[in-house]
Amino acid sequence: MTMHDGQDEVGATLAQIAMIAEEVNLIALAGSGADTTHDEQLAFVAEVKLRLWEMLALCDEAHAVCSG
């Protein structure tokens, strides 16, 4: 893999992270509504936590590419 290929891969990973971040924002906003029950809020929190773990895994992959 060339350095340019690595940069492309990291750039694509960062784009994926940005998309997940947008999803996290929407999920969190949906869960913050006044008419949301406690159980529903817990489900929203679990979904946000899952998405954040996905983001961390992508960060680890990008770091591995950068580290060679």
N, CA, C and O of each residue as an XYZ file, in Angstrom:
272
protein
N       0.847     -1.173      0.000
C       0.000      0.000      0.000
C       0.893      1.236      0.000
O       1.839      1.338      0.781
N       0.577      2.164     -0.883
C       1.340      3.404     -0.929
C       0.832      4.366      0.138
O      -0.229      4.158      0.727
N       1.601      5.416      0.376
C       1.185      6.415      1.355
C      -0.137      7.056      0.918
O      -1.004      7.342      1.743
N      -0.275      7.275     -0.399
C      -1.509      7.877     -0.908
C      -2.699      6.950     -0.660
O      -3.778      7.413     -0.288
N      -2.510      5.647     -0.865
C      -3.583      4.691     -0.593
C      -3.982      4.739      0.877
O      -5.168      4.692      1.206
N      -2.983      4.832      1.763
C      -3.252      4.921      3.191
C      -4.024      6.175      3.543
O      -4.929      6.142      4.376
N      -3.664      7.290      2.904
C      -4.388      8.542      3.145
C      -5.829      8.429      2.660
O      -6.745      8.916      3.323
N      -6.035      7.795      1.514
C      -7.389      7.598      0.997
C      -8.215      6.746      1.943
O      -9.384      7.036      2.194
N      -7.598      5.690      2.466
C      -8.309      4.794      3.379
C      -8.676      5.514      4.677
O      -9.789      5.361      5.179
N      -7.753      6.287      5.211
C      -8.025      7.039      6.433
C      -9.095      8.096      6.165
O      -9.973      8.311      7.001
N      -9.032      8.747      5.023
C     -10.055      9.731      4.669
C     -11.436      9.102      4.588
O     -12.412      9.685      5.060
N     -11.527      7.923      3.996
C     -12.807      7.213      3.909
C     -13.301      6.825      5.301
O     -14.497      6.891      5.585
N     -12.380      6.424      6.155
C     -12.746      6.063      7.529
C     -13.266      7.282      8.279
O     -14.251      7.192      9.011
N     -12.604      8.417      8.096
C     -13.068      9.643      8.756
C     -14.455     10.049      8.257
O     -15.262     10.563      9.032
N     -14.734      9.830      6.997
C     -16.069     10.114      6.461
C     -17.110      9.209      7.119
O     -18.209      9.658      7.444
N     -16.761      7.926      7.317
C     -17.665      7.003      8.003
C     -17.919      7.464      9.436
O     -19.049      7.418      9.921
N     -16.866      7.903     10.102
C     -17.009      8.390     11.474
C     -17.933      9.603     11.512
O     -18.764      9.723     12.414
N     -17.796     10.492     10.552
C     -18.655     11.679     10.494
C     -20.115     11.288     10.296
O     -21.005     11.891     10.896
N     -20.366     10.287      9.462
C     -21.748      9.839      9.239
C     -22.330      9.227     10.515
O     -23.492      9.461     10.847
N     -21.526      8.452     11.218
C     -22.000      7.859     12.466
C     -22.272      8.962     13.486
O     -23.252      8.894     14.228
N     -21.415      9.969     13.526
C     -21.612     11.087     14.455
C     -22.933     11.798     14.183
O     -23.629     12.192     15.118
N     -23.281     11.962     12.921
C     -24.568     12.567     12.574
C     -25.718     11.696     13.067
O     -26.710     12.206     13.587
N     -25.582     10.372     12.902
C     -26.608      9.453     13.378
C     -26.741      9.529     14.893
O     -27.852      9.523     15.424
N     -25.605      9.602     15.590
C     -25.621      9.707     17.053
C     -26.364     10.966     17.465
O     -27.162     10.936     18.402
N     -26.115     12.059     16.782
C     -26.786     13.314     17.086
C     -28.301     13.169     16.930
O     -29.059     13.606     17.796
N     -28.739     12.561     15.836
C     -30.176     12.385     15.607
C     -30.803     11.458     16.642
O     -31.905     11.715     17.126
N     -30.103     10.385     16.978
C     -30.611      9.450     17.978
C     -30.736     10.148     19.336
O     -31.746     10.003     20.024
N     -29.716     10.895     19.708
C     -29.740     11.599     20.989
C     -30.856     12.634     21.028
O     -31.531     12.779     22.048
N     -31.055     13.345     19.939
C     -32.143     14.324     19.894
C     -33.502     13.643     20.011
O     -34.394     14.137     20.700
N     -33.654     12.511     19.337
C     -34.923     11.777     19.410
C     -35.194     11.312     20.833
O     -36.341     11.312     21.281
N     -34.150     10.918     21.542
C     -34.320     10.439     22.904
C     -34.507     11.522     23.935
O     -34.846     11.236     25.084
N     -34.292     12.759     23.545
C     -34.369     13.847     24.517
C     -35.763     14.476     24.592
O     -35.976     15.421     25.352
N     -36.695     13.964     23.819
C     -38.036     14.541     23.810
C     -38.756     14.389     25.140
O     -38.555     13.410     25.859
N     -39.591     15.361     25.459
C     -40.312     15.370     26.733
C     -41.283     14.198     26.847
O     -41.591     13.755     27.954
N     -41.764     13.698     25.719
C     -42.737     12.605     25.755
C     -42.078     11.225     25.708
O     -42.766     10.217     25.547
N     -40.759     11.174     25.847
C     -40.024      9.917     25.808
C     -40.000      9.298     27.201
O     -39.646      9.962     28.176
N     -40.376      8.027     27.290
C     -40.374      7.348     28.582
C     -38.941      7.020     29.004
O     -38.007      7.075     28.204
N     -38.801      6.681     30.266
C     -37.479      6.328     30.789
C     -36.928      5.110     30.046
O     -35.753      5.092     29.679
N     -37.753      4.105     29.824
C     -37.300      2.911     29.105
C     -36.877      3.245     27.677
O     -35.894      2.700     27.176
N     -37.608      4.129     27.031
C     -37.229      4.550     25.681
C     -35.903      5.303     25.706
O     -35.059      5.113     24.830
N     -35.722      6.160     26.716
C     -34.465      6.882     26.838
C     -33.303      5.915     27.025
O     -32.236      6.110     26.442
N     -33.495      4.882     27.826
C     -32.446      3.884     28.020
C     -32.115      3.179     26.710
O     -30.952      2.875     26.445
N     -33.123      2.919     25.895
C     -32.885      2.297     24.595
C     -32.095      3.239     23.685
O     -31.205      2.800     22.957
N     -32.420      4.528     23.727
C     -31.675      5.503     22.937
C     -30.220      5.570     23.404
O     -29.305      5.637     22.584
N     -30.013      5.551     24.706
C     -28.652      5.582     25.253
C     -27.877      4.354     24.794
O     -26.708      4.463     24.423
N     -28.515      3.191     24.816
C     -27.846      1.958     24.371
C     -27.463      2.059     22.898
O     -26.381      1.618     22.510
N     -28.331      2.629     22.084
C     -28.035      2.784     20.653
C     -26.885      3.765     20.440
O     -26.011      3.522     19.607
N     -26.877      4.857     21.174
C     -25.777      5.825     21.073
C     -24.464      5.156     21.475
O     -23.442      5.327     20.811
N     -24.503      4.394     22.567
C     -23.298      3.708     23.040
C     -22.769      2.749     21.973
O     -21.561      2.683     21.746
N     -23.654      2.015     21.325
C     -23.261      1.102     20.253
C     -22.589      1.861     19.115
O     -21.540      1.449     18.621
N     -23.189      2.954     18.708
C     -22.618      3.757     17.611
C     -21.268      4.333     17.990
O     -20.370      4.403     17.151
N     -21.107      4.748     19.247
C     -19.819      5.284     19.679
C     -18.742      4.204     19.670
O     -17.591      4.484     19.334
N     -19.098      2.978     20.031
C     -18.146      1.870     19.952
C     -17.738      1.626     18.503
O     -16.577      1.324     18.224
N     -18.703      1.759     17.568
C     -18.380      1.628     16.145
C     -17.367      2.687     15.732
O     -16.424      2.405     14.993
N     -17.573      3.918     16.222
C     -16.645      5.000     15.894
C     -15.252      4.705     16.440
O     -14.254      4.929     15.755
N     -15.182      4.202     17.670
C     -13.886      3.879     18.260
C     -13.180      2.782     17.481
O     -11.965      2.841     17.292
N     -13.924      1.785     17.027
C     -13.327      0.709     16.239
C     -12.765      1.257     14.928
O     -11.681      0.859     14.502
N     -13.496      2.164     14.294
C     -13.002      2.782     13.069
C     -11.742      3.604     13.333
O     -10.819      3.610     12.519
N     -11.706      4.294     14.464
C     -10.513      5.065     14.831
C      -9.317      4.142     14.993
O      -8.211      4.462     14.557
N      -9.543      2.996     15.622
C      -8.450      2.032     15.789
C      -7.943      1.537     14.439
O      -6.738      1.382     14.242
N      -8.868      1.291     13.507
C      -8.476      0.844     12.165
C      -7.662      1.927     11.464
O      -6.634      1.637     10.853
N      -8.118      3.167     11.553
C      -7.400      4.269     10.916
C      -6.016      4.433     11.538
O      -5.046      4.700     10.829
N      -5.922      4.280     12.822
C      -4.623      4.391     13.494
C      -3.683      3.294     13.034
O      -2.491      3.528     12.838
N      -4.220      2.099     12.863
C      -3.399      0.983     12.390
C      -2.856      1.256     10.993
O      -1.705      0.936     10.695
N      -3.686      1.846     10.139
C      -3.241      2.175      8.775
C      -2.131      3.226      8.841
O      -1.129      3.133      8.131
N      -2.321      4.211      9.692
C      -1.312      5.288      9.814
C      -0.010      4.779     10.406
O       1.067      5.273     10.073
N      -0.107      3.803     11.274
C       1.076      3.267     11.950
C       1.842      2.286     11.087
O       2.990      1.946     11.371
N       1.186      1.836     10.026
C       1.861      0.929      9.095
C       1.742     -0.444      9.551
O       2.247     -1.358      8.899
